[in-house]
Amino acid sequence: MHAESPNIGQVDQVVQALKGLADPTRLRLLSLLRHGELTVGEICRVVGQSQPRVSRHLRLLSEAGFLDRFREQQCVYYRTPATGARSGWVRELLASVDSRDPALQRDQVRMAVVVSDRGRTAAGQLGQSSPSEAGDAGLAAVLHEELGPMALGELLDIGTGAGRMLEMLGAQTSHAVGIDLSSPALRLARTRVHGRGLAHCEFHRGDMYALPFESAAFDTVTIDRVLAAAERPVAVLTEAARTLRAAGRLLVVERFDDIEACTGANPLQSLRAWLDGSGLRLTRLRPCDLASGHHLLAVAQHAVASAAGAQ
């Protein structure tokens, strides 16, 4: 018997992928973009090359599957894949590259300046909307008490704002996505979250009433201080429930006074009614006092999952 011929299509794909890496600048770009999402303009500032030249390198890396590319209003962002086979290739490849290489070290210094400039600009556009550090610390402690040390799997943060939920929970996730309509907020979130080394967290612009994700895509969904200001809180929760896996958990944080102001009713009853209307079942409701006021923390699951857990 003759040995079977190799799958030529797969071989050709591997060869083309390796060709896409065969350039010092492209390796620099991979090393740079494994730390998070950067625009073409930001990348040009870091590597000190013209936009046409950088764009060509980015196109070749994207075509080979080594970079993810997405548009956010007028900006195009690039990053190395957070999941999938190519993400493993990138990790293994960069593990063999000496991080003390002078070019890579210069890139890191320049990137820190570029990202810092981005953060200051975004914070200025948002005014004083960023939460206090004291409030963050108190909420982080409550979240870790409720969720425990267990891994959170794939996480979606709806209305991510400046990314504080991913700052607090990102280390417990295998992959996380923050979504928001505000581009300045997303720029600040990238600065804060990626600055903590959480490069597996992604940020995308999107509508919480029509989430750009498949059903049952996430193990955990978080919504932090969004529902009370939403025109249709039940619709937001219904979309969140759609993206949540059968045994997944939804975590909601809201200010007590904000719910009371928007509904004119008891905040605990209002939050429970919103969850019931979305088809989710409340499994835990905890009032907590933080530096920024009195809050409610709710944990919910699909009705079938919560019923099975009670048996």
TORZA-371314 format. One line per 5 residues: number of its first residue (from 1); their letters; for each residue x, y, z of N, C-alpha, C. Coordinates in nm, 3 decimals. Layout:
BEGIN
NUM = a = X Y Z X Y Z X Y Z | ... .
END
This chain:
BEGIN
1 = mhaes = 0.084 -0.119 0.000 0.000 0.000 0.000 0.087 0.124 0.000 | 0.044 0.224 -0.073 0.117 0.349 -0.076 0.068 0.439 0.036 | 0.161 0.513 0.096 0.122 0.611 0.199 0.036 0.718 0.136 | -0.061 0.764 0.214 -0.148 0.869 0.163 -0.070 0.998 0.144 | -0.106 1.072 0.039 -0.043 1.202 0.016 -0.090 1.302 0.120 .
6 = pnigq = -0.003 1.395 0.161 -0.046 1.496 0.257 -0.152 1.586 0.197 | -0.227 1.646 0.282 -0.329 1.742 0.238 -0.259 1.867 0.186 | -0.253 1.876 0.052 -0.176 1.985 -0.009 -0.234 2.121 0.028 | -0.367 2.126 0.037 -0.429 2.254 0.073 -0.381 2.303 0.207 | -0.374 2.213 0.306 -0.327 2.251 0.438 -0.180 2.290 0.434 .
11 = vdqvv = -0.099 2.215 0.360 0.043 2.247 0.349 0.061 2.386 0.290 | -0.010 2.414 0.183 0.000 2.545 0.120 -0.040 2.656 0.216 | -0.144 2.630 0.295 -0.188 2.732 0.391 -0.081 2.759 0.495 | -0.015 2.653 0.543 0.091 2.671 0.642 0.208 2.747 0.583 | 0.246 2.711 0.460 0.358 2.779 0.394 0.327 2.928 0.377 .
16 = qalkg = 0.205 2.958 0.331 0.167 3.099 0.313 0.167 3.173 0.447 | 0.122 3.105 0.551 0.122 3.168 0.683 0.264 3.201 0.728 | 0.355 3.105 0.708 0.494 3.127 0.748 0.559 3.238 0.666 | 0.525 3.246 0.538 0.576 3.356 0.455 0.530 3.491 0.509 | 0.408 3.493 0.563 0.356 3.618 0.618 0.435 3.668 0.737 .
21 = ladpt = 0.509 3.578 0.802 0.588 3.617 0.919 0.733 3.650 0.885 | 0.773 3.625 0.762 0.914 3.631 0.724 0.961 3.774 0.701 | 0.955 3.855 0.805 1.000 3.993 0.795 1.020 4.048 0.936 | 1.132 4.116 0.965 1.155 4.168 1.100 1.047 4.264 1.148 | 0.998 4.349 1.058 0.895 4.444 1.099 0.766 4.372 1.137 .
26 = rlrll = 0.732 4.266 1.062 0.609 4.195 1.094 0.621 4.123 1.228 | 0.739 4.074 1.262 0.758 4.014 1.394 0.746 4.121 1.503 | 0.799 4.240 1.476 0.783 4.351 1.571 0.635 4.384 1.591 | 0.560 4.383 1.483 0.417 4.415 1.494 0.344 4.309 1.575 | 0.377 4.183 1.554 0.315 4.077 1.634 0.347 4.094 1.782 .
31 = sllrh = 0.473 4.122 1.812 0.514 4.141 1.950 0.441 4.259 2.013 | 0.420 4.363 1.935 0.352 4.483 1.982 0.203 4.457 2.007 | 0.140 4.391 1.911 -0.005 4.377 1.914 -0.055 4.260 1.998 | 0.036 4.183 2.056 -0.008 4.081 2.151 -0.050 4.145 2.283 | -0.014 4.272 2.304 -0.047 4.341 2.429 -0.184 4.409 2.425 .
36 = geltv = -0.250 4.410 2.309 -0.381 4.474 2.301 -0.405 4.537 2.166 | -0.508 4.618 2.158 -0.555 4.674 2.032 -0.498 4.813 2.008 | -0.444 4.835 1.887 -0.391 4.964 1.848 -0.444 5.001 1.710 | -0.459 5.131 1.687 -0.498 5.178 1.555 -0.376 5.182 1.465 | -0.402 5.198 1.335 -0.291 5.208 1.239 -0.203 5.328 1.273 .
41 = geicr = -0.267 5.442 1.305 -0.190 5.562 1.340 -0.104 5.541 1.462 | -0.157 5.473 1.562 -0.079 5.446 1.683 0.039 5.354 1.653 | 0.015 5.254 1.569 0.122 5.161 1.532 0.234 5.235 1.459 | 0.197 5.325 1.368 0.297 5.403 1.295 0.383 5.485 1.390 | 0.321 5.545 1.491 0.397 5.623 1.589 0.497 5.535 1.664 .
46 = vvgqs = 0.457 5.413 1.693 0.544 5.325 1.771 0.663 5.277 1.688 | 0.637 5.227 1.568 0.745 5.165 1.490 0.821 5.266 1.406 | 0.768 5.389 1.396 0.839 5.494 1.324 0.847 5.472 1.174 | 0.741 5.414 1.116 0.737 5.392 0.972 0.613 5.458 0.913 | 0.613 5.475 0.782 0.502 5.541 0.714 0.377 5.455 0.717 .
51 = qprvs = 0.261 5.521 0.704 0.135 5.447 0.708 0.123 5.347 0.593 | 0.159 5.383 0.468 0.147 5.282 0.361 0.231 5.157 0.389 | 0.351 5.177 0.441 0.437 5.062 0.467 0.381 4.976 0.581 | 0.337 5.043 0.688 0.280 4.969 0.801 0.153 4.897 0.758 | 0.068 4.966 0.680 -0.058 4.906 0.635 -0.033 4.780 0.553 .
56 = rhlrl = 0.073 4.781 0.473 0.104 4.661 0.392 0.140 4.545 0.484 | 0.225 4.569 0.583 0.262 4.463 0.677 0.139 4.411 0.752 | 0.053 4.502 0.794 -0.067 4.463 0.867 -0.159 4.379 0.779 | -0.169 4.417 0.651 -0.255 4.342 0.559 -0.203 4.199 0.542 | -0.073 4.184 0.525 -0.016 4.050 0.507 -0.036 3.964 0.631 .
61 = lseag = -0.017 4.022 0.748 -0.037 3.947 0.872 -0.184 3.909 0.891 | -0.273 4.000 0.854 -0.416 3.972 0.866 -0.458 3.861 0.770 | -0.409 3.868 0.647 -0.443 3.766 0.548 -0.392 3.628 0.590 | -0.280 3.625 0.662 -0.225 3.498 0.710 -0.293 3.450 0.838 | -0.384 3.532 0.892 -0.459 3.492 1.011 -0.392 3.524 1.142 .
66 = fldrf = -0.283 3.602 1.139 -0.210 3.632 1.261 -0.256 3.761 1.329 | -0.343 3.835 1.266 -0.399 3.955 1.327 -0.549 3.959 1.305 | -0.621 4.007 1.406 -0.763 4.040 1.391 -0.772 4.188 1.358 | -0.865 4.222 1.270 -0.883 4.360 1.226 -1.029 4.396 1.242 | -1.058 4.513 1.301 -1.197 4.558 1.310 -1.203 4.710 1.309 .
71 = reqqc = -1.314 4.759 1.258 -1.334 4.904 1.246 -1.419 4.954 1.361 | -1.383 5.072 1.411 -1.461 5.140 1.514 -1.476 5.285 1.473 | -1.590 5.318 1.413 -1.614 5.449 1.353 -1.504 5.479 1.251 | -1.425 5.586 1.270 -1.324 5.621 1.170 -1.193 5.545 1.187 | -1.180 5.469 1.294 -1.053 5.401 1.325 -1.059 5.253 1.290 .
76 = vyyrt = -0.945 5.199 1.251 -0.930 5.055 1.231 -0.830 5.005 1.334 | -0.871 4.904 1.411 -0.786 4.848 1.515 -0.732 4.712 1.472 | -0.612 4.682 1.523 -0.550 4.551 1.500 -0.507 4.493 1.635 | -0.506 4.359 1.643 -0.455 4.288 1.759 -0.427 4.144 1.719 | -0.344 4.074 1.795 -0.327 3.932 1.769 -0.452 3.859 1.818 .
81 = patga = -0.487 3.746 1.758 -0.609 3.675 1.799 -0.604 3.634 1.945 | -0.716 3.654 2.014 -0.724 3.614 2.155 -0.759 3.466 2.169 | -0.820 3.408 2.065 -0.857 3.267 2.068 -0.825 3.205 1.933 | -0.835 3.072 1.926 -0.816 3.003 1.800 -0.674 2.952 1.780 | -0.655 2.877 1.671 -0.526 2.812 1.645 -0.414 2.913 1.626 .
86 = rsgwv = -0.442 3.022 1.554 -0.337 3.121 1.528 -0.288 3.187 1.657 | -0.374 3.198 1.758 -0.330 3.258 1.884 -0.221 3.172 1.947 | -0.235 3.039 1.936 -0.132 2.949 1.986 -0.002 2.963 1.908 | -0.012 2.977 1.776 0.106 2.996 1.694 0.181 3.121 1.738 | 0.105 3.229 1.758 0.168 3.356 1.796 0.241 3.343 1.929 .
91 = rella = 0.175 3.278 2.027 0.239 3.262 2.158 0.369 3.183 2.147 | 0.364 3.072 2.073 0.483 2.989 2.060 0.594 3.062 1.985 | 0.557 3.134 1.881 0.658 3.207 1.803 0.726 3.314 1.888 | 0.645 3.395 1.957 0.702 3.506 2.033 0.778 3.458 2.156 | 0.746 3.337 2.204 0.820 3.282 2.317 0.965 3.254 2.278 .
96 = svdsr = 0.991 3.237 2.148 1.126 3.209 2.100 1.204 3.336 2.066 | 1.138 3.451 2.077 1.202 3.579 2.045 1.252 3.644 2.173 | 1.375 3.691 2.172 1.434 3.754 2.290 1.370 3.891 2.314 | 1.299 3.904 2.425 1.230 4.030 2.455 1.326 4.144 2.484 | 1.456 4.110 2.502 1.556 4.215 2.527 1.611 4.274 2.397 .
101 = dpalq = 1.560 4.228 2.286 1.602 4.284 2.157 1.583 4.436 2.160 | 1.683 4.514 2.121 1.672 4.661 2.129 1.551 4.718 2.056 | 1.518 4.664 1.939 1.403 4.715 1.864 1.273 4.691 1.940 | 1.260 4.572 1.999 1.138 4.541 2.074 1.130 4.627 2.200 | 1.240 4.652 2.264 1.238 4.737 2.383 1.202 4.880 2.349 .
106 = rdqvr = 1.254 4.931 2.236 1.215 5.066 2.193 1.066 5.072 2.164 | 1.015 4.967 2.100 0.872 4.964 2.071 0.789 4.970 2.199 | 0.833 4.897 2.302 0.758 4.897 2.428 0.757 5.035 2.492 | 0.869 5.103 2.489 0.876 5.238 2.547 0.785 5.334 2.470 | 0.791 5.327 2.337 0.708 5.416 2.256 0.561 5.383 2.271 .
111 = mavvv = 0.528 5.253 2.281 0.388 5.215 2.297 0.332 5.270 2.428 | 0.412 5.267 2.535 0.366 5.319 2.663 0.329 5.467 2.651 | 0.407 5.542 2.574 0.378 5.684 2.554 0.251 5.702 2.473 | 0.238 5.624 2.364 0.120 5.635 2.277 -0.007 5.599 2.354 | -0.004 5.491 2.430 -0.122 5.446 2.504 -0.157 5.546 2.614 .
116 = sdrgr = -0.055 5.604 2.679 -0.079 5.704 2.781 -0.146 5.828 2.721 | -0.100 5.870 2.604 -0.163 5.984 2.536 -0.308 5.953 2.502 | -0.332 5.831 2.454 -0.470 5.790 2.422 -0.559 5.795 2.545 | -0.508 5.745 2.658 -0.586 5.744 2.780 -0.620 5.883 2.830 | -0.524 5.974 2.823 -0.550 6.112 2.868 -0.654 6.179 2.780 .
121 = taagq = -0.643 6.157 2.649 -0.740 6.217 2.557 -0.880 6.163 2.582 | -0.891 6.032 2.598 -1.021 5.969 2.621 -1.080 6.014 2.754 | -0.996 6.021 2.859 -1.046 6.064 2.989 -1.096 6.208 2.984 | -1.027 6.292 2.906 -1.073 6.430 2.890 -1.206 6.438 2.819 | -1.226 6.353 2.719 -1.353 6.352 2.646 -1.468 6.302 2.732 .
126 = lgqss = -1.436 6.214 2.828 -1.539 6.158 2.916 -1.565 6.243 3.039 | -1.481 6.343 3.066 -1.498 6.425 3.185 -1.464 6.347 3.310 | -1.552 6.354 3.407 -1.527 6.290 3.537 -1.609 6.163 3.554 | -1.636 6.093 3.445 -1.726 5.978 3.453 -1.658 5.851 3.505 | -1.525 5.852 3.517 -1.456 5.732 3.563 -1.481 5.709 3.711 .
131 = pseag = -1.504 5.584 3.753 -1.531 5.555 3.893 -1.408 5.577 3.979 | -1.429 5.599 4.108 -1.319 5.620 4.200 -1.249 5.488 4.227 | -1.120 5.496 4.263 -1.045 5.376 4.296 -1.102 5.308 4.421 | -1.148 5.390 4.517 -1.206 5.333 4.639 -1.331 5.252 4.607 | -1.415 5.307 4.518 -1.536 5.236 4.477 -1.503 5.107 4.405 .
136 = dagla = -1.399 5.111 4.321 -1.356 4.991 4.250 -1.310 4.883 4.347 | -1.230 4.924 4.446 -1.177 4.826 4.541 -1.289 4.760 4.620 | -1.388 4.839 4.663 -1.499 4.782 4.738 -1.582 4.688 4.655 | -1.609 4.725 4.531 -1.687 4.638 4.443 -1.610 4.511 4.410 | -1.482 4.524 4.386 -1.400 4.405 4.355 -1.407 4.304 4.469 .
141 = avlhe = -1.402 4.352 4.592 -1.409 4.261 4.706 -1.543 4.188 4.711 | -1.651 4.262 4.684 -1.785 4.201 4.686 -1.798 4.098 4.574 | -1.750 4.132 4.455 -1.759 4.039 4.342 -1.685 3.910 4.371 | -1.566 3.921 4.427 -1.488 3.801 4.453 -1.549 3.717 4.565 | -1.617 3.782 4.658 -1.691 3.706 4.760 -1.803 3.626 4.698 .
146 = elgpm = -1.876 3.689 4.606 -1.991 3.623 4.545 -1.951 3.516 4.444 | -1.851 3.546 4.362 -1.815 3.456 4.253 -1.711 3.352 4.294 | -1.634 3.383 4.398 -1.532 3.291 4.441 -1.414 3.289 4.345 | -1.319 3.198 4.368 -1.197 3.194 4.286 -1.212 3.118 4.155 | -1.329 3.062 4.131 -1.347 2.978 4.012 -1.332 3.059 3.883 .
151 = algel = -1.288 2.991 3.777 -1.272 3.055 3.647 -1.409 3.094 3.592 | -1.412 3.206 3.522 -1.537 3.258 3.467 -1.554 3.226 3.319 | -1.458 3.157 3.260 -1.470 3.117 3.120 -1.469 3.236 3.027 | -1.555 3.233 2.927 -1.567 3.344 2.833 -1.669 3.443 2.887 | -1.628 3.568 2.898 -1.711 3.670 2.964 -1.743 3.784 2.868 .
156 = ldigt = -1.868 3.832 2.875 -1.913 3.949 2.802 -1.954 4.056 2.901 | -1.898 4.177 2.886 -1.935 4.290 2.972 -2.012 4.390 2.887 | -2.141 4.403 2.914 -2.230 4.489 2.835 -2.230 4.630 2.894 | -2.208 4.729 2.807 -2.196 4.866 2.855 -2.070 4.883 2.937 | -1.958 4.839 2.881 -1.834 4.826 2.958 -1.779 4.958 3.008 .
161 = gagrm = -1.813 5.070 2.941 -1.763 5.199 2.986 -1.612 5.202 2.987 | -1.554 5.243 3.100 -1.409 5.250 3.112 -1.346 5.116 3.143 | -1.425 5.010 3.141 -1.371 4.874 3.154 -1.346 4.826 3.295 | -1.414 4.886 3.394 -1.377 4.850 3.532 -1.414 4.705 3.566 | -1.522 4.651 3.509 -1.556 4.511 3.539 -1.448 4.416 3.485 .
166 = lemlg = -1.395 4.446 3.368 -1.290 4.360 3.314 -1.159 4.380 3.389 | -1.134 4.499 3.440 -1.018 4.518 3.527 -1.025 4.427 3.648 | -1.146 4.414 3.705 -1.163 4.337 3.828 -1.175 4.187 3.805 | -1.238 4.148 3.694 -1.267 4.007 3.671 -1.186 3.944 3.557 | -1.118 4.025 3.479 -1.050 3.974 3.360 -0.952 3.863 3.386 .
171 = aqtsh = -0.883 3.867 3.500 -0.782 3.765 3.530 -0.845 3.628 3.550 | -0.976 3.622 3.579 -1.043 3.494 3.601 -1.108 3.439 3.473 | -1.091 3.509 3.361 -1.154 3.467 3.237 -1.052 3.405 3.141 | -1.101 3.319 3.054 -1.016 3.267 2.948 -1.015 3.362 2.829 | -1.121 3.438 2.816 -1.137 3.536 2.707 -1.251 3.627 2.748 .
176 = avgid = -1.237 3.757 2.724 -1.342 3.851 2.765 -1.360 3.958 2.659 | -1.484 4.004 2.646 -1.518 4.109 2.549 -1.597 4.217 2.621 | -1.554 4.341 2.605 -1.630 4.455 2.655 -1.693 4.527 2.538 | -1.823 4.560 2.550 -1.893 4.625 2.439 -1.959 4.752 2.488 | -1.952 4.858 2.407 -2.008 4.987 2.443 -2.027 5.068 2.315 .
181 = lsspa = -2.118 5.167 2.320 -2.138 5.255 2.205 -2.041 5.373 2.204 | -1.980 5.403 2.318 -1.893 5.520 2.330 -1.749 5.486 2.291 | -1.701 5.544 2.182 -1.562 5.520 2.140 -1.461 5.577 2.240 | -1.484 5.699 2.297 -1.390 5.746 2.400 -1.383 5.651 2.520 | -1.498 5.597 2.562 -1.497 5.503 2.674 -1.418 5.378 2.638 .
186 = lrlar = -1.434 5.329 2.517 -1.361 5.209 2.475 -1.211 5.236 2.468 | -1.172 5.356 2.424 -1.029 5.389 2.421 -0.971 5.390 2.561 | -1.048 5.446 2.656 -1.001 5.447 2.794 -0.997 5.305 2.851 | -1.098 5.225 2.819 -1.101 5.086 2.867 -0.980 5.008 2.817 | -0.946 5.024 2.690 -0.828 4.956 2.636 -0.702 4.998 2.712 .
191 = trvhg = -0.692 5.127 2.739 -0.574 5.177 2.809 -0.564 5.115 2.948 | -0.675 5.112 3.019 -0.673 5.063 3.157 -0.656 4.912 3.164 | -0.734 4.839 3.088 -0.735 4.694 3.098 -0.609 4.632 3.038 | -0.571 4.673 2.919 -0.450 4.620 2.859 -0.326 4.664 2.937 | -0.335 4.780 3.003 -0.225 4.825 3.087 -0.201 4.736 3.207 .
196 = rglah = -0.301 4.657 3.243 -0.286 4.559 3.353 -0.242 4.422 3.303 | -0.205 4.415 3.176 -0.157 4.289 3.121 -0.266 4.193 3.080 | -0.390 4.240 3.070 -0.503 4.153 3.036 -0.529 4.160 2.884 | -0.432 4.114 2.809 -0.440 4.125 2.663 -0.545 4.034 2.603 | -0.595 3.936 2.679 -0.699 3.847 2.628 -0.837 3.913 2.634 .
201 = cefhr = -0.844 4.035 2.684 -0.970 4.111 2.686 -0.978 4.197 2.561 | -1.090 4.190 2.490 -1.111 4.268 2.368 -1.220 4.371 2.393 | -1.218 4.477 2.311 -1.320 4.581 2.322 -1.376 4.613 2.184 | -1.510 4.618 2.176 -1.575 4.646 2.048 -1.691 4.742 2.068 | -1.715 4.822 1.968 -1.829 4.913 1.970 -1.953 4.838 1.924 .
206 = gdmya = -2.061 4.847 2.001 -2.181 4.774 1.964 -2.301 4.817 2.045 | -2.418 4.776 2.002 -2.546 4.813 2.060 -2.591 4.705 2.156 | -2.621 4.742 2.280 -2.662 4.643 2.380 -2.801 4.585 2.350 | -2.877 4.650 2.263 -3.009 4.596 2.224 -2.999 4.499 2.107 | -2.883 4.493 2.043 -2.862 4.401 1.930 -2.715 4.358 1.933 .
211 = lpfes = -2.682 4.273 2.026 -2.542 4.232 2.046 -2.491 4.153 1.927 | -2.370 4.185 1.880 -2.315 4.120 1.761 -2.249 3.986 1.791 | -2.319 3.899 1.865 -2.263 3.770 1.903 -2.367 3.661 1.881 | -2.319 3.540 1.859 -2.409 3.427 1.844 -2.474 3.394 1.977 | -2.583 3.323 1.972 -2.650 3.279 2.095 -2.562 3.178 2.170 .
216 = aafdt = -2.575 3.180 2.302 -2.502 3.088 2.389 -2.351 3.093 2.366 | -2.297 3.214 2.358 -2.155 3.232 2.329 -2.069 3.254 2.453 | -2.132 3.285 2.568 -2.054 3.324 2.685 -2.096 3.247 2.810 | -1.996 3.224 2.896 -2.021 3.158 3.024 -2.068 3.257 3.131 | -2.023 3.380 3.119 -2.056 3.484 3.216 -2.089 3.612 3.142 .
221 = vtidr = -2.194 3.681 3.183 -2.228 3.813 3.129 -2.240 3.909 3.246 | -2.177 4.025 3.235 -2.185 4.127 3.340 -2.246 4.255 3.285 | -2.324 4.321 3.370 -2.387 4.449 3.335 -2.371 4.540 3.456 | -2.289 4.642 3.443 -2.254 4.729 3.555 -2.314 4.868 3.538 | -2.415 4.900 3.619 -2.475 5.033 3.623 -2.522 5.081 3.485 .
226 = vlaaa = -2.594 4.995 3.418 -2.644 5.025 3.284 -2.796 5.023 3.279 | -2.860 4.930 3.349 -3.003 4.907 3.333 -3.089 5.025 3.375 | -3.053 5.091 3.485 -3.136 5.201 3.536 -3.141 5.317 3.437 | -3.037 5.331 3.357 -3.034 5.440 3.258 -3.085 5.396 3.121 | -3.116 5.268 3.106 -3.159 5.216 2.976 -3.307 5.246 2.953 .
231 = erpva = -3.342 5.275 2.829 -3.483 5.296 2.795 -3.562 5.167 2.806 | -3.498 5.053 2.776 -3.567 4.924 2.778 -3.481 4.820 2.852 | -3.478 4.827 2.983 -3.392 4.736 3.057 -3.422 4.588 3.033 | -3.549 4.554 3.016 -3.583 4.413 2.992 -3.526 4.368 2.858 | -3.527 4.455 2.759 -3.471 4.420 2.628 -3.320 4.396 2.639 .
236 = vltea = -3.252 4.477 2.719 -3.108 4.457 2.741 -3.084 4.320 2.804 | -3.162 4.287 2.905 -3.146 4.159 2.973 -3.183 4.041 2.884 | -3.281 4.060 2.798 -3.319 3.954 2.705 -3.206 3.923 2.608 | -3.139 4.027 2.559 -3.023 4.006 2.472 -2.909 3.941 2.548 | -2.889 3.984 2.672 -2.786 3.922 2.756 -2.814 3.773 2.775 .
241 = artlr = -2.941 3.740 2.802 -2.981 3.600 2.821 -2.957 3.519 2.695 | -2.979 3.579 2.579 -2.958 3.508 2.452 -2.812 3.467 2.435 | -2.720 3.551 2.477 -2.578 3.522 2.458 -2.521 3.432 2.568 | -2.599 3.406 2.672 -2.552 3.329 2.787 -2.572 3.179 2.764 | -2.472 3.101 2.793 -2.483 2.957 2.780 -2.578 2.899 2.884 .
246 = aagrl = -2.620 2.776 2.862 -2.727 2.717 2.943 -2.696 2.720 3.092 | -2.572 2.693 3.129 -2.534 2.692 3.270 -2.461 2.819 3.312 | -2.467 2.920 3.227 -2.394 3.044 3.254 -2.460 3.130 3.360 | -2.386 3.235 3.401 -2.436 3.326 3.503 -2.434 3.470 3.453 | -2.539 3.542 3.488 -2.547 3.686 3.462 -2.525 3.759 3.593 .
251 = lvver = -2.440 3.861 3.590 -2.412 3.941 3.709 -2.449 4.086 3.680 | -2.538 4.142 3.762 -2.585 4.280 3.745 -2.548 4.362 3.868 | -2.493 4.481 3.845 -2.464 4.576 3.952 -2.538 4.705 3.920 | -2.619 4.754 4.015 -2.693 4.879 3.997 -2.694 4.959 4.127 | -2.699 5.091 4.113 -2.717 5.175 4.231 -2.864 5.169 4.274 .
256 = fddie = -2.885 5.151 4.402 -3.019 5.144 4.460 -3.101 5.267 4.421 | -3.043 5.386 4.442 -3.116 5.511 4.416 -3.146 5.531 4.269 | -3.059 5.482 4.180 -3.081 5.499 4.036 -3.204 5.419 3.991 | -3.219 5.297 4.043 -3.336 5.217 4.006 -3.463 5.282 4.060 | -3.457 5.328 4.183 -3.574 5.391 4.243 -3.614 5.515 4.167 .
261 = actga = -3.516 5.594 4.122 -3.545 5.717 4.050 -3.608 5.690 3.914 | -3.567 5.581 3.848 -3.619 5.556 3.712 -3.751 5.480 3.713 | -3.780 5.407 3.821 -3.903 5.327 3.824 -4.008 5.381 3.921 | -3.964 5.455 4.023 -4.056 5.502 4.126 -4.107 5.390 4.213 | -4.044 5.275 4.208 -4.089 5.158 4.284 -3.973 5.103 4.367 .
266 = nplqs = -4.000 4.999 4.443 -3.897 4.935 4.523 -3.789 4.877 4.433 | -3.662 4.917 4.450 -3.556 4.871 4.359 -3.539 4.721 4.355 | -3.555 4.652 4.468 -3.540 4.508 4.469 -3.648 4.442 4.383 | -3.772 4.491 4.398 -3.882 4.435 4.318 -3.865 4.469 4.170 | -3.817 4.592 4.142 -3.798 4.632 4.002 -3.694 4.545 3.933 .
271 = lrawl = -3.580 4.522 4.002 -3.474 4.441 3.942 -3.521 4.297 3.921 | -3.595 4.244 4.016 -3.648 4.109 4.002 -3.746 4.100 3.884 | -3.830 4.203 3.869 -3.927 4.205 3.759 -3.857 4.213 3.624 | -3.751 4.293 3.615 -3.676 4.301 3.490 -3.619 4.163 3.452 | -3.561 4.096 3.548 -3.503 3.964 3.522 -3.610 3.862 3.483 .
276 = dgsgl = -3.722 3.864 3.554 -3.832 3.774 3.519 -3.880 3.798 3.377 | -3.886 3.925 3.338 -3.932 3.960 3.204 -3.839 3.914 3.094 | -3.713 3.890 3.128 -3.615 3.847 3.028 -3.603 3.695 3.021 | -3.674 3.624 3.109 -3.666 3.479 3.110 -3.556 3.425 3.199 | -3.489 3.514 3.275 -3.385 3.472 3.367 -3.442 3.460 3.508 .
281 = rltrl = -3.382 3.377 3.589 -3.428 3.358 3.726 -3.322 3.410 3.823 | -3.363 3.496 3.913 -3.273 3.551 4.014 -3.232 3.441 4.112 | -3.101 3.423 4.130 -3.052 3.322 4.224 -2.986 3.384 4.346 | -2.949 3.512 4.336 -2.884 3.579 4.448 -2.904 3.729 4.434 | -2.946 3.796 4.542 -2.962 3.941 4.543 -2.899 3.994 4.670 .
286 = rpcdl = -2.798 4.075 4.655 -2.721 4.122 4.770 -2.712 4.274 4.771 | -2.769 4.341 4.870 -2.744 4.485 4.889 -2.602 4.504 4.942 | -2.534 4.610 4.897 -2.399 4.637 4.947 -2.371 4.786 4.943 | -2.306 4.835 5.045 -2.268 4.976 5.054 -2.124 4.992 5.006 | -2.107 5.076 4.903 -1.975 5.106 4.849 -1.947 5.254 4.865 .
291 = asghh = -1.827 5.297 4.830 -1.790 5.437 4.843 -1.882 5.528 4.761 | -1.933 5.475 4.650 -2.019 5.555 4.562 -2.167 5.541 4.594 | -2.202 5.475 4.707 -2.342 5.467 4.746 -2.390 5.325 4.770 | -2.522 5.314 4.789 -2.586 5.186 4.816 -2.614 5.115 4.684 | -2.569 4.991 4.671 -2.579 4.916 4.546 -2.654 4.785 4.567 .
296 = llava = -2.702 4.731 4.454 -2.758 4.596 4.451 -2.673 4.512 4.357 | -2.639 4.392 4.401 -2.567 4.297 4.318 -2.658 4.176 4.300 | -2.690 4.146 4.175 -2.780 4.034 4.145 -2.709 3.932 4.059 | -2.731 3.805 4.089 -2.682 3.694 4.007 -2.804 3.619 3.955 | -2.807 3.591 3.825 -2.921 3.522 3.765 -2.871 3.417 3.667 .
301 = qhava = -2.958 3.320 3.639 -2.930 3.214 3.543 -3.055 3.186 3.461 | -3.036 3.106 3.356 -3.153 3.057 3.283 -3.237 2.976 3.380 | -3.367 2.985 3.364 -3.459 2.919 3.458 -3.431 2.769 3.469 | -3.403 2.702 3.358 -3.378 2.558 3.360 -3.251 2.527 3.439 | -3.144 2.608 3.418 -3.017 2.584 3.487 -3.031 2.605 3.635 .
306 = saaga = -3.102 2.712 3.676 -3.117 2.740 3.819 -3.203 2.633 3.886 | -3.303 2.580 3.814 -3.387 2.474 3.870 -3.307 2.345 3.888 | -3.220 2.314 3.791 -3.138 2.194 3.800 -3.040 2.205 3.915 | -2.987 2.326 3.939 -2.893 2.346 4.047 -2.956 2.332 4.183 | -3.087 2.355 4.191 -3.156 2.347 4.318 -3.189 2.203 4.357 .
311 = q = -3.181 2.111 4.257 -3.218 1.971 4.284 -3.107 1.899 4.360 .
END
